[in-house]
Amino acid sequence: MMLGSSDLQKILARDMSETELDRHIMEMAETRGWLHYHVFEQRVPARRSSKGFPDWVLVHPVYGRTIYVESKSQKGQMSKDQKLWANCLILAGNEHHIWRPSDWFSGKIEAILSE
């Protein structure tokens, strides 16, 4: 049995880690002229980000856009704190996305970063 391209994309998305997705996001953001900040969880409490703050802040100086992104593995779930941040950012008029490997393979991430 031969796999179709959508079947192959599902397998690749399932097997892609959040770290791999983050690398792809960073590379694409850079090639499209986005400034980016990736939040890293640190073990030193004084230097730790607010619980649940999105993984990425992307700013495009020409497009005049700021995007907040939570990256997740294909089956990763948002925590209560992540959902709170997402909802508050959206209610305050900000653009917020949850990106998964399937969004990478479908071209959704590229489309958003190219708008």
Short mmCIF file of the C-alpha atoms (twelve columns), coordinates in Angstrom:
data_MODEL
# 
_entry.id   MODEL 
# 
loop_
_atom_site.group_PDB 
_atom_site.id 
_atom_site.type_symbol 
_atom_site.label_atom_id 
_atom_site.label_alt_id 
_atom_site.label_comp_id 
_atom_site.label_asym_id 
_atom_site.label_seq_id 
_atom_site.Cartn_x 
_atom_site.Cartn_y 
_atom_site.Cartn_z 
_atom_site.pdbx_PDB_model_num 
ATOM 1   C CA . MET A 1   0.000  0.000  0.000  1 
ATOM 2   C CA . MET A 2   1.355  3.382  -0.986 1 
ATOM 3   C CA . LEU A 3   0.983  6.365  1.332  1 
ATOM 4   C CA . GLY A 4   -0.604 9.547  0.018  1 
ATOM 5   C CA . SER A 5   0.931  12.923 0.778  1 
ATOM 6   C CA . SER A 6   -1.657 13.684 3.483  1 
ATOM 7   C CA . ASP A 7   -0.909 10.324 5.156  1 
ATOM 8   C CA . LEU A 8   2.799  11.083 5.069  1 
ATOM 9   C CA . GLN A 9   2.182  14.572 6.501  1 
ATOM 10  C CA . LYS A 10  0.197  13.066 9.384  1 
ATOM 11  C CA . ILE A 11  3.036  10.665 10.191 1 
ATOM 12  C CA . LEU A 12  5.670  13.395 9.996  1 
ATOM 13  C CA . ALA A 13  3.542  15.746 12.124 1 
ATOM 14  C CA . ARG A 14  2.970  13.045 14.735 1 
ATOM 15  C CA . ASP A 15  6.708  12.389 15.001 1 
ATOM 16  C CA . MET A 16  7.907  16.031 15.034 1 
ATOM 17  C CA . SER A 17  8.876  17.329 18.472 1 
ATOM 18  C CA . GLU A 18  8.029  20.792 19.754 1 
ATOM 19  C CA . THR A 19  11.765 21.584 19.650 1 
ATOM 20  C CA . GLU A 20  11.911 20.716 15.939 1 
ATOM 21  C CA . LEU A 21  8.831  22.831 15.275 1 
ATOM 22  C CA . ASP A 22  10.426 25.733 17.165 1 
ATOM 23  C CA . ARG A 23  13.511 25.500 14.952 1 
ATOM 24  C CA . HIS A 24  11.350 25.637 11.811 1 
ATOM 25  C CA . ILE A 25  9.378  28.615 13.174 1 
ATOM 26  C CA . MET A 26  12.584 30.504 13.959 1 
ATOM 27  C CA . GLU A 27  14.125 29.839 10.552 1 
ATOM 28  C CA . MET A 28  10.988 30.828 8.653  1 
ATOM 29  C CA . ALA A 29  10.456 33.932 10.791 1 
ATOM 30  C CA . GLU A 30  14.026 35.058 10.107 1 
ATOM 31  C CA . THR A 31  13.745 34.516 6.347  1 
ATOM 32  C CA . ARG A 32  10.499 36.522 6.281  1 
ATOM 33  C CA . GLY A 33  11.999 39.477 8.212  1 
ATOM 34  C CA . TRP A 34  10.342 38.854 11.590 1 
ATOM 35  C CA . LEU A 35  12.112 39.753 14.810 1 
ATOM 36  C CA . HIS A 36  11.529 36.917 17.231 1 
ATOM 37  C CA . TYR A 37  11.788 36.176 20.895 1 
ATOM 38  C CA . HIS A 38  11.450 32.647 22.175 1 
ATOM 39  C CA . VAL A 39  10.634 32.226 25.843 1 
ATOM 40  C CA . PHE A 40  12.844 29.673 27.528 1 
ATOM 41  C CA . GLU A 41  11.880 28.085 30.807 1 
ATOM 42  C CA . GLN A 42  14.731 28.649 33.190 1 
ATOM 43  C CA . ARG A 43  15.421 26.925 36.466 1 
ATOM 44  C CA . VAL A 44  16.326 30.122 38.301 1 
ATOM 45  C CA . PRO A 45  13.009 31.375 39.774 1 
ATOM 46  C CA . ALA A 46  13.954 35.060 39.548 1 
ATOM 47  C CA . ARG A 47  14.593 34.734 35.804 1 
ATOM 48  C CA . ARG A 48  11.585 32.614 34.991 1 
ATOM 49  C CA . SER A 49  8.891  33.821 32.605 1 
ATOM 50  C CA . SER A 50  5.332  34.271 33.800 1 
ATOM 51  C CA . LYS A 51  3.610  30.912 33.954 1 
ATOM 52  C CA . GLY A 52  1.807  30.217 30.711 1 
ATOM 53  C CA . PHE A 53  3.250  33.100 28.683 1 
ATOM 54  C CA . PRO A 54  3.338  32.139 24.969 1 
ATOM 55  C CA . ASP A 55  6.486  30.512 23.586 1 
ATOM 56  C CA . TRP A 56  7.034  33.078 20.846 1 
ATOM 57  C CA . VAL A 57  6.662  36.796 20.299 1 
ATOM 58  C CA . LEU A 58  7.107  37.673 16.617 1 
ATOM 59  C CA . VAL A 59  7.258  41.284 15.422 1 
ATOM 60  C CA . HIS A 60  7.422  42.437 11.821 1 
ATOM 61  C CA . PRO A 61  8.588  46.042 11.448 1 
ATOM 62  C CA . VAL A 62  7.289  46.430 7.876  1 
ATOM 63  C CA . TYR A 63  3.944  44.655 8.309  1 
ATOM 64  C CA . GLY A 64  3.390  46.377 11.657 1 
ATOM 65  C CA . ARG A 65  2.301  43.103 13.232 1 
ATOM 66  C CA . THR A 66  2.991  41.394 16.521 1 
ATOM 67  C CA . ILE A 67  2.072  37.736 16.879 1 
ATOM 68  C CA . TYR A 68  2.079  35.643 20.041 1 
ATOM 69  C CA . VAL A 69  2.487  31.928 19.418 1 
ATOM 70  C CA . GLU A 70  2.198  28.856 21.584 1 
ATOM 71  C CA . SER A 71  4.010  25.966 19.907 1 
ATOM 72  C CA . LYS A 72  2.910  22.450 20.756 1 
ATOM 73  C CA . SER A 73  3.707  18.943 19.661 1 
ATOM 74  C CA . GLN A 74  0.926  17.353 17.645 1 
ATOM 75  C CA . LYS A 75  -0.794 15.965 20.742 1 
ATOM 76  C CA . GLY A 76  0.450  18.543 23.267 1 
ATOM 77  C CA . GLN A 77  -2.187 20.204 25.426 1 
ATOM 78  C CA . MET A 78  -2.345 23.803 26.596 1 
ATOM 79  C CA . SER A 79  -2.127 24.290 30.336 1 
ATOM 80  C CA . LYS A 80  -4.667 26.346 32.277 1 
ATOM 81  C CA . ASP A 81  -2.147 29.210 32.495 1 
ATOM 82  C CA . GLN A 82  -1.432 29.055 28.752 1 
ATOM 83  C CA . LYS A 83  -5.158 29.225 27.997 1 
ATOM 84  C CA . LEU A 84  -5.520 32.217 30.321 1 
ATOM 85  C CA . TRP A 85  -2.687 34.095 28.579 1 
ATOM 86  C CA . ALA A 86  -4.099 33.228 25.144 1 
ATOM 87  C CA . ASN A 87  -7.586 34.437 26.037 1 
ATOM 88  C CA . CYS A 88  -6.319 37.645 27.664 1 
ATOM 89  C CA . LEU A 89  -4.076 38.452 24.698 1 
ATOM 90  C CA . ILE A 90  -6.943 37.912 22.257 1 
ATOM 91  C CA . LEU A 91  -9.377 39.957 24.379 1 
ATOM 92  C CA . ALA A 92  -6.812 42.779 24.440 1 
ATOM 93  C CA . GLY A 93  -6.803 42.795 20.624 1 
ATOM 94  C CA . ASN A 94  -3.599 40.825 20.025 1 
ATOM 95  C CA . GLU A 95  -2.988 38.128 17.442 1 
ATOM 96  C CA . HIS A 96  -2.413 34.733 19.092 1 
ATOM 97  C CA . HIS A 97  -1.880 31.343 17.475 1 
ATOM 98  C CA . ILE A 98  -1.337 27.782 18.614 1 
ATOM 99  C CA . TRP A 99  0.963  26.105 16.108 1 
ATOM 100 C CA . ARG A 100 1.477  22.378 15.788 1 
ATOM 101 C CA . PRO A 101 3.544  20.288 13.361 1 
ATOM 102 C CA . SER A 102 0.438  19.732 11.214 1 
ATOM 103 C CA . ASP A 103 0.275  23.523 10.738 1 
ATOM 104 C CA . TRP A 104 3.860  23.419 9.489  1 
ATOM 105 C CA . PHE A 105 3.173  20.679 6.952  1 
ATOM 106 C CA . SER A 106 -0.121 22.200 5.772  1 
ATOM 107 C CA . GLY A 107 1.573  25.528 5.008  1 
ATOM 108 C CA . LYS A 108 -0.533 27.421 7.554  1 
ATOM 109 C CA . ILE A 109 2.503  28.820 9.424  1 
ATOM 110 C CA . GLU A 110 4.150  29.959 6.212  1 
ATOM 111 C CA . ALA A 111 0.922  31.648 5.092  1 
ATOM 112 C CA . ILE A 112 0.578  33.555 8.372  1 
ATOM 113 C CA . LEU A 113 4.203  34.674 8.361  1 
ATOM 114 C CA . SER A 114 3.904  35.753 4.720  1 
ATOM 115 C CA . GLU A 115 0.749  37.890 5.111  1 
# 
